[in-house]
Amino acid sequence: MAPALGNSDAAERAAHEAIVWFVRLDKKTAGHEDREAFEAWLAADPAHAEAMREIRDLWSDLDGSAARLGADGWHRIPEIRSSGGRTWRLAMAAGFLIAVLAGAMLWRDSGLIDRAFADYATRPGEHREFQLADGTQVYLDGDTAITRAFGSDHRHLTLLRGRVWLDVAKDPDRPFVVHAGGIETRVLGTAFGVDREAADVAVDHGTVAVSAGSGAEQVRLTGGQRVALSGNRLGVPTTIDPKVALAWRRGLIVLDSAPLGDVADQLARMAPGRVLIPDGDLRSLPLSGVFSASDPDAVLEAMRTALGLKTLSVPGFATIVYR
């Protein structure tokens, strides 16, 4: 399937996807399905081949293009041979540089690979709303990735990361099931939200049946209820205010004495880069407030003013919170 990264610029998207392919197509892990998917990706857009050529050119500039993007040489960067060991050493240096670049990108943006191979996805700070072919309304929060598998007798959606809000179109002949880590949600006609990282399901209205995996005992939820996974078992359903619990659906972040560790997770959805709180004691400090999901700086300012903390940021890469 072709990778999707929301509405980002085509050239930037192609560059991100090319790096993801470079990481994925290591000769030790690449298989037949990877090869077919890669070839389909190349054929989908001329910009994809150009992005891969840029990686090849980087290796050439270092005079060490001896590495391969996959097994059996099916998409190999041509090797430059010499009688000595200089080419090998430079190839190793080039490989190290590529590995460092790829590693830095994946550290900065841990969702890169999930999003690149999803059917629908959003980057940190991006939100997306659309309708599936069956009429189901979908809202993706920041840094979210989903895949779908629809057939004549089923509708399956898998949440790879992030959180999604769904208003599912009724179709008695095709059950709608959402898979998110250890949680499986069978839709009985409803609007609800699923958070993969928090491992919970919150119902706006309607009814869902939630289980800790296929075949496990189901917990039935109605509007204004939430259940979360604890270990390998579902907890007891709790009553919620959907307007608060699903405020992210409206572009709001509602914090009610939320630990800073959880706030850091929220910030990771709101903007590119990581939020680091090295001091474990600080991670438990509570923060309250209502913020726009498009304004992560307001959350950081609340940390500084309400809790007396300091922040040090490298824009787009990382922010450190300390006392």
Contacts in CASP RR format, 6 or more apart in sequence:
PFRMAT RR
TARGET T0000
AUTHOR 0000-0000-0000
METHOD contacts of the structure
MODEL  1
MAPALGNSDAAERAAHEAIVWFVRLDKKTAGHEDREAFEAWLAADPAHAE
AMREIRDLWSDLDGSAARLGADGWHRIPEIRSSGGRTWRLAMAAGFLIAV
LAGAMLWRDSGLIDRAFADYATRPGEHREFQLADGTQVYLDGDTAITRAF
GSDHRHLTLLRGRVWLDVAKDPDRPFVVHAGGIETRVLGTAFGVDREAAD
VAVDHGTVAVSAGSGAEQVRLTGGQRVALSGNRLGVPTTIDPKVALAWRR
GLIVLDSAPLGDVADQLARMAPGRVLIPDGDLRSLPLSGVFSASDPDAVL
EAMRTALGLKTLSVPGFATIVYR
1 37 0 8 1.000
1 40 0 8 1.000
1 117 0 8 1.000
1 119 0 8 1.000
1 147 0 8 1.000
2 40 0 8 1.000
2 41 0 8 1.000
2 44 0 8 1.000
3 13 0 8 1.000
3 17 0 8 1.000
3 20 0 8 1.000
3 41 0 8 1.000
3 115 0 8 1.000
3 116 0 8 1.000
3 117 0 8 1.000
3 118 0 8 1.000
4 115 0 8 1.000
4 118 0 8 1.000
4 119 0 8 1.000
4 120 0 8 1.000
4 121 0 8 1.000
5 13 0 8 1.000
5 16 0 8 1.000
5 17 0 8 1.000
5 115 0 8 1.000
5 116 0 8 1.000
5 121 0 8 1.000
5 123 0 8 1.000
6 13 0 8 1.000
6 120 0 8 1.000
6 121 0 8 1.000
6 122 0 8 1.000
6 123 0 8 1.000
6 126 0 8 1.000
6 128 0 8 1.000
7 126 0 8 1.000
7 128 0 8 1.000
8 16 0 8 1.000
8 123 0 8 1.000
8 126 0 8 1.000
10 45 0 8 1.000
10 47 0 8 1.000
11 47 0 8 1.000
11 51 0 8 1.000
14 45 0 8 1.000
14 47 0 8 1.000
14 48 0 8 1.000
14 50 0 8 1.000
14 51 0 8 1.000
15 51 0 8 1.000
15 54 0 8 1.000
16 105 0 8 1.000
16 112 0 8 1.000
16 116 0 8 1.000
17 41 0 8 1.000
17 48 0 8 1.000
17 51 0 8 1.000
17 116 0 8 1.000
18 48 0 8 1.000
18 51 0 8 1.000
18 52 0 8 1.000
18 54 0 8 1.000
18 55 0 8 1.000
19 55 0 8 1.000
19 101 0 8 1.000
19 102 0 8 1.000
19 105 0 8 1.000
19 112 0 8 1.000
20 112 0 8 1.000
20 113 0 8 1.000
20 116 0 8 1.000
20 117 0 8 1.000
21 38 0 8 1.000
21 41 0 8 1.000
21 52 0 8 1.000
21 69 0 8 1.000
22 55 0 8 1.000
22 69 0 8 1.000
22 98 0 8 1.000
22 102 0 8 1.000
23 102 0 8 1.000
23 103 0 8 1.000
23 106 0 8 1.000
23 113 0 8 1.000
24 30 0 8 1.000
24 34 0 8 1.000
24 113 0 8 1.000
25 34 0 8 1.000
25 38 0 8 1.000
25 69 0 8 1.000
25 70 0 8 1.000
25 75 0 8 1.000
26 70 0 8 1.000
27 68 0 8 1.000
27 70 0 8 1.000
27 71 0 8 1.000
30 69 0 8 1.000
30 70 0 8 1.000
30 71 0 8 1.000
31 71 0 8 1.000
35 70 0 8 1.000
35 74 0 8 1.000
35 75 0 8 1.000
37 117 0 8 1.000
38 75 0 8 1.000
41 48 0 8 1.000
42 48 0 8 1.000
42 49 0 8 1.000
42 52 0 8 1.000
52 69 0 8 1.000
52 75 0 8 1.000
55 77 0 8 1.000
55 98 0 8 1.000
56 65 0 8 1.000
56 77 0 8 1.000
58 94 0 8 1.000
58 97 0 8 1.000
58 98 0 8 1.000
59 65 0 8 1.000
59 66 0 8 1.000
59 67 0 8 1.000
59 77 0 8 1.000
59 91 0 8 1.000
59 94 0 8 1.000
59 95 0 8 1.000
59 98 0 8 1.000
62 90 0 8 1.000
62 93 0 8 1.000
62 94 0 8 1.000
62 97 0 8 1.000
63 80 0 8 1.000
63 87 0 8 1.000
63 90 0 8 1.000
64 80 0 8 1.000
64 87 0 8 1.000
64 90 0 8 1.000
64 91 0 8 1.000
64 93 0 8 1.000
64 94 0 8 1.000
65 77 0 8 1.000
65 78 0 8 1.000
65 79 0 8 1.000
65 80 0 8 1.000
65 91 0 8 1.000
65 94 0 8 1.000
66 77 0 8 1.000
66 79 0 8 1.000
66 80 0 8 1.000
66 87 0 8 1.000
66 88 0 8 1.000
66 91 0 8 1.000
66 94 0 8 1.000
67 77 0 8 1.000
67 91 0 8 1.000
67 94 0 8 1.000
67 95 0 8 1.000
67 98 0 8 1.000
68 75 0 8 1.000
68 76 0 8 1.000
68 77 0 8 1.000
69 75 0 8 1.000
69 76 0 8 1.000
69 77 0 8 1.000
70 76 0 8 1.000
79 87 0 8 1.000
79 91 0 8 1.000
80 87 0 8 1.000
81 87 0 8 1.000
105 112 0 8 1.000
106 112 0 8 1.000
106 113 0 8 1.000
107 274 0 8 1.000
108 272 0 8 1.000
108 273 0 8 1.000
108 274 0 8 1.000
108 316 0 8 1.000
108 317 0 8 1.000
108 318 0 8 1.000
109 123 0 8 1.000
109 124 0 8 1.000
109 272 0 8 1.000
109 273 0 8 1.000
110 274 0 8 1.000
111 143 0 8 1.000
111 145 0 8 1.000
111 161 0 8 1.000
114 121 0 8 1.000
114 145 0 8 1.000
114 160 0 8 1.000
114 161 0 8 1.000
115 121 0 8 1.000
115 122 0 8 1.000
115 123 0 8 1.000
115 143 0 8 1.000
115 145 0 8 1.000
115 160 0 8 1.000
115 161 0 8 1.000
117 145 0 8 1.000
118 145 0 8 1.000
118 146 0 8 1.000
118 147 0 8 1.000
118 160 0 8 1.000
119 146 0 8 1.000
119 147 0 8 1.000
119 148 0 8 1.000
120 128 0 8 1.000
120 130 0 8 1.000
120 138 0 8 1.000
120 140 0 8 1.000
120 145 0 8 1.000
120 146 0 8 1.000
120 148 0 8 1.000
121 140 0 8 1.000
121 144 0 8 1.000
121 145 0 8 1.000
121 146 0 8 1.000
122 128 0 8 1.000
122 140 0 8 1.000
122 141 0 8 1.000
122 142 0 8 1.000
122 143 0 8 1.000
122 144 0 8 1.000
122 145 0 8 1.000
123 142 0 8 1.000
123 143 0 8 1.000
123 272 0 8 1.000
124 142 0 8 1.000
124 143 0 8 1.000
124 268 0 8 1.000
124 269 0 8 1.000
124 270 0 8 1.000
124 271 0 8 1.000
124 272 0 8 1.000
124 273 0 8 1.000
125 142 0 8 1.000
125 143 0 8 1.000
125 269 0 8 1.000
125 270 0 8 1.000
125 271 0 8 1.000
125 272 0 8 1.000
125 293 0 8 1.000
125 294 0 8 1.000
125 296 0 8 1.000
126 142 0 8 1.000
127 139 0 8 1.000
127 140 0 8 1.000
127 141 0 8 1.000
127 142 0 8 1.000
127 251 0 8 1.000
127 293 0 8 1.000
128 138 0 8 1.000
128 139 0 8 1.000
128 140 0 8 1.000
129 137 0 8 1.000
129 138 0 8 1.000
129 139 0 8 1.000
129 140 0 8 1.000
130 137 0 8 1.000
130 138 0 8 1.000
131 137 0 8 1.000
131 138 0 8 1.000
132 138 0 8 1.000
132 148 0 8 1.000
132 150 0 8 1.000
132 169 0 8 1.000
133 150 0 8 1.000
134 150 0 8 1.000
134 155 0 8 1.000
134 169 0 8 1.000
134 171 0 8 1.000
134 174 0 8 1.000
135 169 0 8 1.000
136 155 0 8 1.000
136 166 0 8 1.000
136 167 0 8 1.000
136 168 0 8 1.000
136 169 0 8 1.000
136 176 0 8 1.000
137 166 0 8 1.000
137 167 0 8 1.000
137 191 0 8 1.000
138 146 0 8 1.000
138 164 0 8 1.000
138 165 0 8 1.000
138 166 0 8 1.000
139 164 0 8 1.000
139 165 0 8 1.000
139 166 0 8 1.000
139 249 0 8 1.000
140 146 0 8 1.000
140 164 0 8 1.000
141 162 0 8 1.000
141 163 0 8 1.000
141 164 0 8 1.000
141 165 0 8 1.000
141 248 0 8 1.000
141 249 0 8 1.000
141 269 0 8 1.000
141 293 0 8 1.000
142 162 0 8 1.000
142 269 0 8 1.000
142 270 0 8 1.000
142 293 0 8 1.000
143 161 0 8 1.000
143 162 0 8 1.000
143 268 0 8 1.000
143 269 0 8 1.000
144 159 0 8 1.000
144 161 0 8 1.000
144 162 0 8 1.000
144 163 0 8 1.000
144 164 0 8 1.000
144 269 0 8 1.000
145 159 0 8 1.000
145 160 0 8 1.000
145 161 0 8 1.000
145 162 0 8 1.000
146 157 0 8 1.000
146 158 0 8 1.000
146 159 0 8 1.000
146 160 0 8 1.000
146 164 0 8 1.000
147 157 0 8 1.000
147 158 0 8 1.000
147 160 0 8 1.000
148 155 0 8 1.000
148 156 0 8 1.000
148 157 0 8 1.000
148 158 0 8 1.000
149 155 0 8 1.000
149 156 0 8 1.000
149 157 0 8 1.000
149 158 0 8 1.000
150 156 0 8 1.000
150 174 0 8 1.000
151 174 0 8 1.000
152 174 0 8 1.000
153 173 0 8 1.000
153 174 0 8 1.000
154 174 0 8 1.000
154 175 0 8 1.000
154 177 0 8 1.000
155 171 0 8 1.000
155 174 0 8 1.000
155 175 0 8 1.000
155 176 0 8 1.000
155 177 0 8 1.000
156 176 0 8 1.000
156 177 0 8 1.000
156 178 0 8 1.000
156 179 0 8 1.000
157 164 0 8 1.000
157 166 0 8 1.000
157 176 0 8 1.000
157 177 0 8 1.000
157 178 0 8 1.000
157 179 0 8 1.000
158 178 0 8 1.000
158 179 0 8 1.000
158 180 0 8 1.000
159 178 0 8 1.000
159 179 0 8 1.000
159 180 0 8 1.000
159 181 0 8 1.000
159 194 0 8 1.000
159 196 0 8 1.000
160 196 0 8 1.000
161 196 0 8 1.000
161 197 0 8 1.000
162 195 0 8 1.000
162 196 0 8 1.000
162 197 0 8 1.000
162 269 0 8 1.000
163 193 0 8 1.000
163 194 0 8 1.000
163 195 0 8 1.000
163 196 0 8 1.000
163 197 0 8 1.000
163 198 0 8 1.000
163 248 0 8 1.000
164 178 0 8 1.000
164 193 0 8 1.000
164 194 0 8 1.000
165 191 0 8 1.000
165 192 0 8 1.000
165 193 0 8 1.000
165 204 0 8 1.000
165 246 0 8 1.000
165 249 0 8 1.000
166 178 0 8 1.000
166 187 0 8 1.000
166 191 0 8 1.000
166 192 0 8 1.000
166 193 0 8 1.000
166 194 0 8 1.000
167 190 0 8 1.000
167 191 0 8 1.000
168 176 0 8 1.000
168 187 0 8 1.000
168 189 0 8 1.000
168 190 0 8 1.000
168 191 0 8 1.000
170 189 0 8 1.000
175 186 0 8 1.000
175 187 0 8 1.000
176 186 0 8 1.000
176 187 0 8 1.000
176 189 0 8 1.000
177 184 0 8 1.000
177 185 0 8 1.000
177 186 0 8 1.000
177 187 0 8 1.000
178 184 0 8 1.000
178 185 0 8 1.000
178 187 0 8 1.000
178 194 0 8 1.000
180 194 0 8 1.000
180 195 0 8 1.000
180 196 0 8 1.000
180 199 0 8 1.000
181 196 0 8 1.000
181 199 0 8 1.000
182 199 0 8 1.000
182 212 0 8 1.000
182 213 0 8 1.000
182 229 0 8 1.000
182 232 0 8 1.000
183 194 0 8 1.000
183 199 0 8 1.000
183 200 0 8 1.000
183 201 0 8 1.000
183 210 0 8 1.000
183 211 0 8 1.000
183 212 0 8 1.000
183 213 0 8 1.000
183 229 0 8 1.000
183 234 0 8 1.000
184 210 0 8 1.000
184 211 0 8 1.000
184 212 0 8 1.000
184 213 0 8 1.000
184 214 0 8 1.000
184 216 0 8 1.000
185 192 0 8 1.000
185 194 0 8 1.000
185 201 0 8 1.000
185 208 0 8 1.000
185 209 0 8 1.000
185 210 0 8 1.000
186 208 0 8 1.000
186 209 0 8 1.000
186 210 0 8 1.000
186 211 0 8 1.000
186 218 0 8 1.000
187 208 0 8 1.000
188 206 0 8 1.000
188 207 0 8 1.000
188 208 0 8 1.000
188 209 0 8 1.000
189 206 0 8 1.000
189 207 0 8 1.000
189 208 0 8 1.000
190 203 0 8 1.000
190 204 0 8 1.000
190 205 0 8 1.000
190 206 0 8 1.000
190 207 0 8 1.000
190 208 0 8 1.000
190 223 0 8 1.000
191 203 0 8 1.000
191 204 0 8 1.000
191 205 0 8 1.000
191 206 0 8 1.000
192 201 0 8 1.000
192 202 0 8 1.000
192 203 0 8 1.000
192 204 0 8 1.000
192 206 0 8 1.000
192 208 0 8 1.000
192 221 0 8 1.000
193 201 0 8 1.000
193 202 0 8 1.000
193 203 0 8 1.000
193 204 0 8 1.000
193 246 0 8 1.000
193 249 0 8 1.000
194 200 0 8 1.000
194 201 0 8 1.000
195 201 0 8 1.000
195 202 0 8 1.000
197 265 0 8 1.000
198 228 0 8 1.000
199 228 0 8 1.000
199 229 0 8 1.000
200 226 0 8 1.000
200 227 0 8 1.000
200 228 0 8 1.000
200 229 0 8 1.000
201 208 0 8 1.000
201 210 0 8 1.000
201 221 0 8 1.000
201 226 0 8 1.000
201 227 0 8 1.000
201 228 0 8 1.000
202 224 0 8 1.000
202 225 0 8 1.000
202 226 0 8 1.000
202 240 0 8 1.000
202 242 0 8 1.000
202 245 0 8 1.000
202 246 0 8 1.000
203 221 0 8 1.000
203 222 0 8 1.000
203 223 0 8 1.000
203 224 0 8 1.000
203 225 0 8 1.000
203 226 0 8 1.000
203 242 0 8 1.000
204 223 0 8 1.000
204 224 0 8 1.000
204 242 0 8 1.000
204 246 0 8 1.000
205 223 0 8 1.000
205 224 0 8 1.000
205 242 0 8 1.000
206 222 0 8 1.000
206 223 0 8 1.000
207 220 0 8 1.000
207 221 0 8 1.000
207 222 0 8 1.000
207 223 0 8 1.000
208 220 0 8 1.000
208 221 0 8 1.000
209 218 0 8 1.000
209 219 0 8 1.000
209 220 0 8 1.000
209 221 0 8 1.000
210 218 0 8 1.000
210 219 0 8 1.000
210 220 0 8 1.000
210 221 0 8 1.000
210 227 0 8 1.000
210 234 0 8 1.000
211 217 0 8 1.000
211 218 0 8 1.000
211 219 0 8 1.000
211 234 0 8 1.000
212 229 0 8 1.000
212 232 0 8 1.000
212 233 0 8 1.000
212 234 0 8 1.000
219 227 0 8 1.000
219 234 0 8 1.000
219 235 0 8 1.000
219 237 0 8 1.000
221 227 0 8 1.000
221 237 0 8 1.000
223 242 0 8 1.000
224 239 0 8 1.000
224 240 0 8 1.000
224 241 0 8 1.000
224 242 0 8 1.000
224 245 0 8 1.000
225 237 0 8 1.000
225 238 0 8 1.000
225 239 0 8 1.000
225 240 0 8 1.000
226 237 0 8 1.000
226 238 0 8 1.000
226 239 0 8 1.000
226 240 0 8 1.000
226 245 0 8 1.000
227 234 0 8 1.000
227 235 0 8 1.000
227 236 0 8 1.000
227 237 0 8 1.000
227 238 0 8 1.000
228 234 0 8 1.000
228 235 0 8 1.000
229 235 0 8 1.000
244 254 0 8 1.000
244 256 0 8 1.000
247 253 0 8 1.000
247 254 0 8 1.000
247 290 0 8 1.000
248 293 0 8 1.000
251 292 0 8 1.000
251 293 0 8 1.000
251 294 0 8 1.000
252 290 0 8 1.000
252 291 0 8 1.000
252 292 0 8 1.000
252 293 0 8 1.000
253 266 0 8 1.000
253 270 0 8 1.000
253 290 0 8 1.000
253 291 0 8 1.000
253 292 0 8 1.000
253 293 0 8 1.000
253 299 0 8 1.000
254 289 0 8 1.000
254 290 0 8 1.000
255 263 0 8 1.000
255 266 0 8 1.000
255 287 0 8 1.000
255 288 0 8 1.000
255 289 0 8 1.000
255 290 0 8 1.000
255 291 0 8 1.000
255 299 0 8 1.000
256 288 0 8 1.000
256 289 0 8 1.000
257 286 0 8 1.000
257 287 0 8 1.000
257 288 0 8 1.000
258 266 0 8 1.000
258 286 0 8 1.000
258 287 0 8 1.000
258 288 0 8 1.000
259 283 0 8 1.000
259 284 0 8 1.000
259 285 0 8 1.000
259 286 0 8 1.000
259 287 0 8 1.000
260 277 0 8 1.000
260 282 0 8 1.000
260 283 0 8 1.000
260 284 0 8 1.000
260 285 0 8 1.000
260 286 0 8 1.000
260 287 0 8 1.000
260 303 0 8 1.000
260 307 0 8 1.000
260 321 0 8 1.000
261 277 0 8 1.000
261 283 0 8 1.000
261 284 0 8 1.000
263 287 0 8 1.000
263 299 0 8 1.000
263 303 0 8 1.000
264 275 0 8 1.000
264 276 0 8 1.000
264 277 0 8 1.000
264 283 0 8 1.000
264 321 0 8 1.000
266 299 0 8 1.000
267 275 0 8 1.000
267 296 0 8 1.000
267 299 0 8 1.000
267 300 0 8 1.000
267 319 0 8 1.000
268 274 0 8 1.000
268 275 0 8 1.000
269 293 0 8 1.000
270 293 0 8 1.000
270 294 0 8 1.000
270 295 0 8 1.000
270 296 0 8 1.000
270 299 0 8 1.000
271 296 0 8 1.000
271 316 0 8 1.000
272 316 0 8 1.000
272 317 0 8 1.000
273 316 0 8 1.000
273 317 0 8 1.000
273 318 0 8 1.000
273 319 0 8 1.000
274 317 0 8 1.000
274 318 0 8 1.000
274 319 0 8 1.000
275 318 0 8 1.000
275 319 0 8 1.000
275 321 0 8 1.000
276 318 0 8 1.000
276 319 0 8 1.000
276 320 0 8 1.000
276 321 0 8 1.000
277 283 0 8 1.000
277 320 0 8 1.000
277 321 0 8 1.000
277 322 0 8 1.000
278 320 0 8 1.000
278 322 0 8 1.000
279 322 0 8 1.000
279 323 0 8 1.000
282 309 0 8 1.000
282 321 0 8 1.000
282 322 0 8 1.000
282 323 0 8 1.000
285 307 0 8 1.000
287 299 0 8 1.000
287 302 0 8 1.000
287 303 0 8 1.000
287 306 0 8 1.000
287 307 0 8 1.000
289 302 0 8 1.000
291 298 0 8 1.000
291 299 0 8 1.000
291 302 0 8 1.000
292 298 0 8 1.000
300 311 0 8 1.000
300 313 0 8 1.000
300 319 0 8 1.000
300 321 0 8 1.000
303 309 0 8 1.000
303 311 0 8 1.000
303 321 0 8 1.000
304 310 0 8 1.000
304 311 0 8 1.000
308 323 0 8 1.000
309 321 0 8 1.000
309 322 0 8 1.000
309 323 0 8 1.000
310 321 0 8 1.000
310 322 0 8 1.000
310 323 0 8 1.000
311 319 0 8 1.000
311 320 0 8 1.000
311 321 0 8 1.000
311 322 0 8 1.000
312 319 0 8 1.000
312 320 0 8 1.000
312 322 0 8 1.000
313 319 0 8 1.000
313 320 0 8 1.000
END
